[in-house]
């Protein structure tokens, strides 16, 4: 097997000065940082590089990251496809989002698990589920290429590793730790503090009250709370992350309805495989999957029987998950909403 450093070197030799690249992401801290790093690697080797996000960005830390680290970002539109000769995908895989369908990616770099049902094809692929963050992979590329990241890029990559590993409480390997340690020398700690403290919007506070009132215990020292209609899934992520700080709560499932889709965000302390729990409960009605300590499930509102509430439907499946485990091949896995 060719070492990834040699594969990277071989791929870089294929780049052309007339190439126009688009790095597609579903924006979160790890994806944003990874895209910044890949742009840095490509920028002096090709004609142009654009970072395009497929999702609406509402989380305060993401907005603060974009603002303070001056991340150039454009919102992806399908009619933009003809503007680019090459596409890259970081912190995701082609089957993770409908916007990625029909695009021939030249590069796929990710740390989420692969799904046999959706094989990834590209000239350069680096998918390593054992690694805690895609930012770690890009940091290794920079070190291999002897590129010293600037203050803003270093801070972005540091924050990307922090969020996806929960500062090494949720996941992480020696590779993640070494990357973090190396980046720390170049990052701006003042900017990092500004970003990490931008966790919640004032308008979100009523949701916390709704979450507390709806909280219901589940087996294995877990809990479920349903928020009803919400404007986007990022709100569920914020609530779920908050509950990880509650002592004695080993896992949490936060559900809500986004337009006509039920979204459930899972978080855990690592004592059980939350990704498997999500798939066991919901892969037969939609998409589900994730990591050991964080996961996500989505399914259409129409999957719920007419006389049953969303809250009861979700809770019953969490309480009796063995009844819903799909016997067929694994369902399409969804991004865990990190």
N, C-alpha and C positions, 0 to 999 in steps of 0.2 A: 504493500500500500504506500502511495506517495505521501510523504509528510505534508501537513497543511501549509507549512512555510514554503515548500517548493511549489505546491499547487497555486498559492497566492502569487509567487514570483512568475510562474508560467502564465497565469491569467493576466497579470499586469502588462506582460509583453505583448498581449494581443490588442491593447487599447490603441485607439487612433486619435490623432489631434483634431479630427473633424467630428468626433462622436459627441452627440448630445444625450446626456444621461438624465433620467428621472429616478430618484430614490423614493419609493412609495412606502408609507407607513400608516399604521393605525396609531395615532399619536398617544404616547405615554412617556414618562421620563426615560425609560430604557431605549425605546424606539427613537425618540428625539436625539438622544446622545449618540446612539449608534449611527444614525443618519448623518449627524454632524461629522463624525469621525470618518465615515466612508467618503463624504464629500471632500474632506481634507486630503484623503489619499488620492482621489480621482482628479481633483481640481487642477493640478499642474500637468496632468497627462492627457486631458481631453479638452474639447472646446467649451462645454458648459455642463453644469450640474445643478439640478433643481430638486429640492425636497418638497414632496406633496403629501398632504395628509388626507385620509379618506373619511375621517370622523370629525364631528363638531367638538371642539375643545372647550370644556366648561370647568374642569377641575382646577381649583385655585393654584395648586402647585405646578401644574402644567402651564397655566397662563403666566405664572411668575417666572418659570424657567425660560419660556420663550421671550419674555420681556427683558429679564436681567442678563440673559446670555446671548441676546440678540440673534436668535435663531431665525434665519430666513425661511419662511414657510409659505406655500401657496395651497389653496384648497383644490383638491383633485376633481376634475370634471372629465367625463368620458371623451368629450371631443378634443381633449388635449393630447390624446394618444399619438396622433400623427406628428406632433412636434418633436418627438424623441426617437432616437435610433436604438437606444438601449434602456432597459429597466432593471432596477435593483430592488430587492425586498429585504428589509432588516427587521428582526424581532417578530417575524411572522412567517407564514407559509401561504402559498397561493390559495389553498382551500379555506383559509380563515375568514375571508371577507368577500362578498359578492363583487366588489369593485375590482378585485384582482383577477377575476375570471376573464379569459380571452387574451391575457397579456403574456407574451413570451419573455420570461425573466432571464436575464443573463447572469444574475447573481441572486442567491438566496442565502442569508446568514441568520441563524435563529438558535434559540436554546429551548424551544418548546418541543415536546415529544413528537416524533413522526407518526403518521397514521398510515398503515399499510394500504388502506383503501384509497388513499390520495398520495401516490408517490410524487416526489418533487424532482423535476428535471430542469437543469440549467448548466451552462458551461462551468460555473463556479458555485459549488454548494458547500456550506459549512454549517451543519446542524448538530449541535451537541447538547442534548437534554441534561447531561450531568452538570453542566456549567450553570451557575446561578443567574447570570445576566448576559445578554448579547453584548452589552458594553464591555464586558471582560474580553470577549473575542476580538472586538475592534481595538481594544487597548493592546492586546498581544500583536495585532498586525502593525500598529504604530511602532511598537518596540522593535519588532523584527525589521521594519523598514527604516529604523533609526530616525523616525519623525518625532521630534519633541513637541507635544501638544501645547498650544497656548493656554493662557489663563482661563478663557471662557470654555474651550473644548475640554480641558481637564476637569473643570468644575461640573460640566454636563455629564461626563463619563462617570465621575465619582458619584454624582447623584443617581445616575442610572443604576449603578451597582447597589447603592444604598437602598433604593426603593424595591428592587426585585429580590433582594436577599433579606429585607427588613433589618439592615445593618447586621447581617449574619445570624440573626435569630431564627429566621424561617428557612433559609437555605444558604448555599455557598460552599465553595471548595477552596483548596489552597490556591488554585489559579485565580479565583475571584479575590481572595485576600491579597495575593501578591500584586494584582492589578490595582487594587484599591490603595495599597501602600505606596506604589510607584506614583500614582496620580496625585496623591495627597501633597507631594512636594511641589506641584505646579498649580494646584487649584487655589481658588480665592475663597477662603473660609467665611468672609463677610457676606459674599453673594450666596454661598451655600446656606448660611443661616437664614437669610431672607427668604430663600425658596422653601426650606424645610418648615418654616413657621407659617407659610401660606397654605394651611390645610383646609380651611372651611370658609364659606361665604356666609354672611349674616342671614341671607335669605333661606339658608338651609336649616337654620335652627329649629323651626317648627317640625321638620322631619324627624329630629331626634326625639321630640315628644311623642310623635306617632310611633316611632320604633319602640320606645319604652313601653307604651301602652299595649302594643301588639305582641310583645315578647312572650314566647311560649317555650318551656323546656322540652328538649328531646333527649333520647337515650344517649348514653356515653358522655354525659356532662356537656351536651350541646344545646343549641337553642335555635329557634326560627322566629323571624319577625317579618311581617308583611307591611309594606308602605303604601299599597294601593297604586293609584296612577302617579307616575313621576315623569318629568320631562326628558330624562336620559339616564342611562345606566351608571354614569359616573357617580350619581347621588347614592346609589346602592353600594358602590365600592367604598365611598367615604364612610358610610354608616358601618359597613362590615369591618373596615380597618379600625374604627373606633372600638368596636366590641372585642377586638383582639387584646385590648388593654384591661379587660375585666378579669380579675383573678378567679380562677376556678372554672372558667368557661373554656372548654377545650376546642369547641368549634361553633361556628355561627353560619346560618344561611339567611340572607336578606333578600326578600323577593319584592318585586314591583312590576307594574305594567307600563311598558313604554309603547305608546300607540296601540297596536294590536298584538304585541309580543310580550310574553311573560319572561322576565329576566331574573335569574337567581344568582347571586354572588356568594361564594363560599370562602371562608377563611378558617384556618385551624392553627393549632400550636405545634403541629408536626407529629403528634402522638398517633394520628391515624391518617390514612391516605384520603384526602378530601377529593382529589381528582376521581378516584374510584367511586367514592360515595356519590358524586354528581352524576357519573355515568350510570351507576346502578339504579338511580332514582328516575332519571329523565332522558336517557338516550333513546328510549323507545318512542318518545313523543317529539323530540327535537334534536338539538345539538348539545353536547355536554362533554366536559373534560377539563384538564388542567394539571397542576402539579400536586405534590404531596400535601402542601399546606395552603394552596389557594386554587380555586376553580370557578367555573361559570357554567350555567346552563341557560338555554333559551328555547322556547317553543311557542307556537301560535296560540293565541287566546282561544281559538276555535277548538283546541284539543281538550278543553275542559267541558264536562257535561253541563247541560243548560241549568240544572238545578243546584249545581255545586259552586261554591265561591272559590276564587283563586287561592285565598289563604288556606282553606280547608284542603283543597286539592294538593297543594304543595306540601302541607304539613303531613297529610296521610301518607304521601309517598316517602317522605323523610322517615316517618315512623315505621313504615312497612316496606322498606326498600327492596327486600328480596323478592317481593311479588312483581316487581317491575323490571328486573334485570333482563335485558334483551338477550335472546339465545342466538340471534343472527350475528353476522360479522359486525365489528365495532362501528358505531355511528360516527358520522363526521364530527370531529372534535372542534370545539370552539375555543377561542382565546380566553384566557382566564381573567381578563380585566385588571392587569397589574397596575 
